[in-house]
Each structure stands twice: as structure tokens, then as C-alpha cells.
Amino acid sequence: MLSHMWRRSSFLVLTFVFATGCYAQDTAPSSEPAGPPATETLQQLRTRLAPAPRQQLDDAMAAFNAGHFADALAQLKPLRERHPRDAVLAKLVSEASLNTGDTASALAILNPLVESTPNDWQAVALLARTCAESGDTACRDSEMAQMLALHHQGLIPSAMKEYPVEHIKAGANTLIILTALEPFGIYKIYDVGRVTNGDGKLFLTATIESNDPDQATFAKQYPKEAEQGVRLFSLDAYAETGLNQAGQRTQTHYTYAFFHGPPTYDAIRENFLKIANGKASPMSSRSGLIVP
């Protein structure tokens, strides 16, 4: 089963560890330099703040990571009013707004930020998610394409393998869809759907895979397509099933469907939602597998 870091913590908190940059001294808005600041990390922002606003930021992040997004916004918005050109605070406010369902506020922040700094991959990723959750598929696809372009230009740190595109309610559960910047792992994972319960606990992971060993069989069955570079993709899911007698974590692996070539994001979304809502029937399953 896949092990991912995406939990309740902010996307920015989890990705700022990859970012580098410089920062300015703590000043009132009127004293800040014109134009967007150089990329900074969350820790750099915290370091340059005076004690009182630094504590305000700490309180905001504690609330954010506890899932209390409205409380986080109550702390973050005054900080951003004091530092309106700070990209870190802009992205934090936009993500917290997004997590409360306020896509309009997130768009109002992210659109000008991405327009002024199109290489800010964190802002681009957040805009892709905001567009996805607001139903703007053209914007979603454009920003996802920009993420791939930034990756190919080497502007996204190599440690960043995937990013969340959409959070979707599935009954009492939540489906988080992530897409990879390039396929990863032994099964060549392209997309991941994490299903968590109301407490934020992961209990099911769906994937779009293109396993190398499967390609030989595909080439024998569909030689013309294989010659044209078409790959076989599969829709899979993994559910943990407790410890075995040796104390090892086990899982059940389900296979739901196969695709000739990569499915579109909309097809991935539809299939992940069916699995999350229990409305899909697997073609096959294997239980008692050791979690790698």
C-alpha cells in the first residue's frame, strides 16, 4: 500500500521544506518593497516576524493542523493585512479559505499571485486545486499543465513527487485526489485517491498504475497499439486489513479496470469517486498481502 504524507497538515507546510529563498525585515505595509517578494519558506517568514505576530502565526498553524480552518483564518487574515505582499501568507490564507469551502476568496488571492509569479509552483498547485473545486475544468487543466511544465524545467524540487488536485466529500468521508509529476514507485503510479473518514484517518487508497511487467502481455494482445507507444493502465485500490500473526501490516489489493493509454483526469475522478462511495465492483482481489 502506498504511504503518503498528505493528512490534515497544510499543503504549504508540507512543501515549504523544499523551497528556498530570501526574506525582508519585518515592516509595516507602507515600508515593504514594491512587487512580489522573493520566494521564502514558512520558517523564514516566522523568523523575520516580531514576537507577537510570530505567536499569531504559530497559533494559526496549530489551528490549521488541527483542522480548525476558520480559526486559522482569524489569525492569518490580520497578518496578511499587515504584510499584503507576502506570498507565504497569501498562500496560507488561500489554502485555509479553500478548506472552508470558500473558493471565491482563494481565487481572488491566487489568480493575481500566479499571474505575477507564474513560476511559484506552490501557488500554481493551489490554483489548480481551487479551480478543480470550483468546477472550472479549463483552469484546472491549464494549471496542471503548468505544474508539469515547471517540473520539466527543473523549477519544482525533485523531492516533490505529487500534489493534491481536489478534495471531494464522499458521504461522511473525504476523497483527496493527487497527481504525480512523473510516475513513481515499482508500480508506476500516476494518480492517487486517498479516502479518509470523518476523523481524517486513511482507510482506502485508489491508484492509477502502469506497471512495467503488464506491458509485455498488453503488447502480445494489442501489438499495433503497443507499437504506437500506447501503455496499459490499471485502476487499483488498497485497503489495510490489520496485522498478521507475525505482527506485519496486511492489505487487500483490488483491481477495478484497465485502460489503453492514460485516462483523463475527469475519468480518474469519476472512478475514484465510485470506489470511495462503494459503487464500484472490483474485477479481482487478493487479501493478506504484506504492506511494503
C-alpha positions as CSV (number, residue, x, y, z in Angstrom):
1,M,0.0,0.0,0.0
2,L,1.2,3.5,-0.7
3,S,2.4,5.7,2.1
4,H,1.7,9.4,1.6
5,M,2.3,12.4,3.8
6,W,-1.0,14.2,2.9
7,R,-3.0,14.4,6.0
8,R,-4.7,17.4,7.7
9,S,-1.5,19.5,7.6
10,S,-1.3,22.4,5.2
11,F,0.0,21.6,1.7
12,L,2.2,24.6,2.1
13,V,3.6,23.4,5.5
14,L,4.5,20.0,3.9
15,T,6.1,21.5,0.8
16,F,7.9,24.6,2.2
17,V,10.7,22.2,3.3
18,F,11.6,22.0,-0.4
19,A,11.6,25.8,-1.0
20,T,14.5,28.2,-0.8
21,G,14.7,32.0,-0.9
22,C,15.3,35.2,0.9
23,Y,13.2,37.5,3.0
24,A,13.0,41.1,4.1
25,Q,12.8,42.6,7.6
26,D,9.5,42.9,9.4
27,T,8.0,46.2,8.5
28,A,4.6,47.9,8.1
29,P,3.0,47.5,4.6
30,S,3.9,51.0,3.5
31,S,7.6,50.1,4.0
32,E,7.6,46.9,2.1
33,P,9.4,46.7,-1.3
34,A,7.3,47.1,-4.4
35,G,6.5,43.9,-6.4
36,P,6.3,40.3,-5.3
37,P,8.9,39.3,-2.8
38,A,11.5,36.5,-3.4
39,T,10.2,33.0,-2.5
40,E,10.6,32.4,1.1
41,T,9.9,29.5,3.4
42,L,7.4,29.3,6.2
43,Q,10.2,29.1,8.7
44,Q,11.9,32.2,7.2
45,L,8.6,34.1,7.5
46,R,8.3,33.0,11.1
47,T,11.9,34.1,11.9
48,R,11.5,37.6,10.5
49,L,8.3,38.3,12.3
50,A,8.3,40.1,15.6
51,P,7.4,38.0,18.7
52,A,3.6,38.9,18.8
53,P,2.9,38.2,15.1
54,R,5.1,35.2,15.3
55,Q,2.9,33.8,18.0
56,Q,-0.1,34.7,15.9
57,L,1.3,32.6,13.1
58,D,2.1,29.7,15.4
59,D,-1.5,29.8,16.7
60,A,-2.8,29.9,13.2
61,M,-0.8,26.9,12.1
62,A,-1.8,24.9,15.2
63,A,-5.4,25.6,14.4
64,F,-4.8,24.7,10.7
65,N,-3.2,21.4,11.5
66,A,-6.0,20.6,13.9
67,G,-8.5,21.0,11.1
68,H,-9.9,24.3,12.6
69,F,-9.6,26.3,9.4
70,A,-11.9,29.2,10.3
71,D,-9.9,29.7,13.5
72,A,-6.7,29.6,11.4
73,L,-8.1,32.3,9.1
74,A,-9.0,34.5,12.0
75,Q,-5.3,34.6,12.8
76,L,-3.9,34.6,9.3
77,K,-6.0,37.4,7.8
78,P,-4.7,40.2,10.1
79,L,-1.2,39.0,9.4
80,R,-1.8,39.3,5.7
81,E,-3.3,42.7,6.1
82,R,0.0,43.8,7.7
83,H,2.1,42.1,5.0
84,P,-0.1,42.2,1.9
85,R,2.7,41.4,-0.5
86,D,4.0,38.4,1.4
87,A,3.4,35.3,-0.8
88,V,3.6,32.8,2.0
89,L,0.8,34.5,3.9
90,A,-1.2,34.8,0.7
91,K,-0.9,31.1,0.0
92,L,-1.7,30.2,3.6
93,V,-4.8,32.3,3.6
94,S,-5.9,30.9,0.2
95,E,-5.5,27.3,1.3
96,A,-7.3,27.9,4.6
97,S,-10.1,29.6,2.7
98,L,-10.2,26.7,0.3
99,N,-10.5,24.3,3.2
100,T,-13.6,26.1,4.5
101,G,-15.2,25.8,1.0
102,D,-14.6,29.5,0.1
103,T,-13.2,29.0,-3.4
104,A,-14.1,32.6,-4.4
105,S,-11.7,34.1,-1.8
106,A,-9.0,31.6,-2.7
107,L,-9.3,32.5,-6.4
108,A,-9.2,36.3,-5.6
109,I,-5.8,35.7,-4.0
110,L,-4.3,33.1,-6.2
111,N,-5.2,34.4,-9.7
112,P,-3.1,37.6,-9.3
113,L,-0.3,35.8,-7.4
114,V,0.1,33.2,-10.2
115,E,-0.2,35.9,-12.9
116,S,2.7,37.9,-11.3
117,T,4.8,34.9,-10.3
118,P,3.9,32.0,-12.7
119,N,6.9,30.0,-11.5
120,D,5.6,29.8,-7.9
121,W,4.7,26.2,-8.1
122,Q,3.0,26.2,-4.7
123,A,0.6,28.9,-5.9
124,V,0.1,27.1,-9.2
125,A,-0.7,23.9,-7.4
126,L,-3.2,25.6,-5.1
127,L,-4.8,27.4,-8.0
128,A,-5.2,24.0,-9.8
129,R,-7.0,22.7,-6.8
130,T,-9.1,25.8,-6.4
131,C,-10.2,25.7,-10.0
132,A,-11.0,22.0,-9.7
133,E,-13.1,22.5,-6.6
134,S,-14.9,25.5,-8.1
135,G,-15.8,23.4,-11.2
136,D,-13.6,25.4,-13.7
137,T,-12.1,22.4,-15.5
138,A,-10.4,24.5,-18.2
139,C,-8.5,26.5,-15.5
140,R,-7.8,23.2,-13.6
141,D,-6.2,21.6,-16.7
142,S,-4.2,24.7,-17.5
143,E,-2.7,24.9,-14.1
144,M,-2.0,21.2,-14.0
145,A,-0.2,21.6,-17.4
146,Q,1.8,24.5,-15.9
147,M,2.8,22.3,-13.0
148,L,4.2,19.7,-15.5
149,A,6.0,22.5,-17.4
150,L,7.6,23.8,-14.2
151,H,8.6,20.2,-13.3
152,H,10.2,19.7,-16.7
153,Q,12.1,23.0,-16.4
154,G,13.5,21.8,-13.1
155,L,11.7,24.5,-11.1
156,I,9.9,22.1,-8.7
157,P,12.2,20.4,-6.2
158,S,12.9,16.8,-7.1
159,A,11.6,15.6,-3.7
160,M,8.2,16.8,-4.7
161,K,6.6,13.7,-6.3
162,E,2.9,14.6,-6.3
163,Y,0.4,17.2,-5.3
164,P,-3.3,17.4,-4.4
165,V,-5.7,18.4,-7.1
166,E,-9.0,18.1,-5.4
167,H,-10.7,17.4,-2.1
168,I,-14.2,15.9,-2.6
169,K,-16.8,14.9,0.0
170,A,-17.9,11.3,-0.4
171,G,-20.7,10.9,2.1
172,A,-19.1,11.1,5.6
173,N,-15.7,10.5,4.0
174,T,-13.3,12.7,2.0
175,L,-11.6,11.8,-1.2
176,I,-8.3,13.6,-1.9
177,I,-7.1,13.2,-5.4
178,L,-3.3,13.6,-6.0
179,T,-1.5,13.6,-9.3
180,A,2.1,12.7,-9.8
181,L,4.6,15.0,-11.7
182,E,6.0,11.8,-13.1
183,P,5.1,8.1,-12.4
184,F,6.7,6.8,-9.3
185,G,7.2,3.5,-7.4
186,I,7.6,0.0,-8.6
187,Y,4.0,0.0,-10.0
188,K,4.5,3.4,-11.8
189,I,1.8,5.3,-10.0
190,Y,0.3,8.2,-12.0
191,D,-2.6,9.3,-9.7
192,V,-3.7,8.6,-6.2
193,G,-7.1,8.8,-4.4
194,R,-6.9,8.8,-0.6
195,V,-10.2,8.1,1.2
196,T,-10.3,9.3,4.8
197,N,-13.1,9.1,7.4
198,G,-14.5,11.9,9.4
199,D,-11.6,11.8,11.8
200,G,-9.1,12.2,8.9
201,K,-8.0,8.6,9.1
202,L,-6.9,7.0,5.9
203,F,-8.7,3.6,5.2
204,L,-8.5,3.2,1.4
205,T,-6.1,4.2,-1.3
206,A,-7.1,4.1,-5.0
207,T,-4.4,4.4,-7.8
208,I,-3.9,4.7,-11.5
209,E,-0.9,2.5,-12.3
210,S,1.0,1.4,-15.4
211,N,3.1,-1.5,-14.2
212,D,6.0,-2.3,-16.4
213,P,5.5,-6.2,-16.3
214,D,1.9,-5.7,-17.6
215,Q,3.2,-4.1,-20.8
216,A,4.6,-7.3,-22.2
217,T,1.2,-9.1,-22.0
218,F,-0.5,-6.0,-23.4
219,A,1.9,-5.9,-26.4
220,K,1.1,-9.5,-27.2
221,Q,-2.7,-8.9,-27.1
222,Y,-2.6,-5.4,-28.8
223,P,0.6,-5.3,-30.8
224,K,-0.5,-2.4,-33.0
225,E,-1.3,-0.2,-30.1
226,A,1.9,-1.2,-28.3
227,E,4.0,-0.3,-31.4
228,Q,2.4,3.2,-31.3
229,G,3.6,3.6,-27.7
230,V,0.3,3.0,-26.0
231,R,0.6,1.6,-22.5
232,L,-1.8,-0.4,-20.4
233,F,-3.1,1.4,-17.3
234,S,-5.0,-0.1,-14.4
235,L,-7.4,1.2,-11.7
236,D,-6.5,-0.4,-8.4
237,A,-7.2,0.1,-4.7
238,Y,-5.6,-0.9,-1.4
239,A,-7.2,-1.4,2.0
240,E,-5.4,-2.3,5.2
241,T,-6.7,-5.4,6.9
242,G,-4.8,-5.4,10.2
243,L,-1.8,-7.3,11.5
244,N,-1.0,-10.9,10.7
245,Q,0.3,-13.4,13.2
246,A,3.9,-12.2,12.7
247,G,2.8,-8.7,13.6
248,Q,3.1,-7.4,10.0
249,R,0.6,-5.0,8.4
250,T,-1.5,-6.6,5.8
251,Q,-3.7,-5.3,3.0
252,T,-6.2,-6.3,0.3
253,H,-5.5,-5.3,-3.2
254,Y,-8.4,-4.7,-5.6
255,T,-8.3,-4.4,-9.4
256,Y,-11.2,-2.5,-10.9
257,A,-10.5,-1.7,-14.5
258,F,-7.9,-1.4,-17.3
259,F,-7.3,1.5,-19.8
260,H,-5.5,1.6,-23.1
261,G,-3.5,4.7,-22.6
262,P,-3.7,7.1,-19.6
263,P,-7.3,8.0,-18.6
264,T,-8.3,11.7,-18.4
265,Y,-8.5,13.5,-15.1
266,D,-12.3,13.5,-15.3
267,A,-12.3,9.7,-15.9
268,I,-10.0,9.3,-12.9
269,R,-12.1,11.5,-10.7
270,E,-15.3,9.6,-11.7
271,N,-13.8,6.2,-11.0
272,F,-12.1,7.2,-7.7
273,L,-15.5,8.6,-6.5
274,K,-17.3,5.4,-7.4
275,I,-14.7,3.5,-5.3
276,A,-14.9,6.0,-2.4
277,N,-18.7,5.7,-2.4
278,G,-18.7,1.9,-2.6
279,K,-20.4,2.0,-6.0
280,A,-17.7,0.1,-7.9
281,S,-17.2,-3.7,-8.0
282,P,-13.6,-5.0,-8.4
283,M,-12.7,-7.4,-11.1
284,S,-10.4,-9.3,-8.7
285,S,-8.9,-9.0,-5.2
286,R,-6.1,-10.5,-3.2
287,S,-6.0,-10.5,0.6
288,G,-3.4,-11.0,3.3
289,L,-0.7,-9.1,1.3
290,I,2.1,-7.6,3.3
291,V,2.2,-3.8,3.2
292,P,5.5,-2.9,1.7
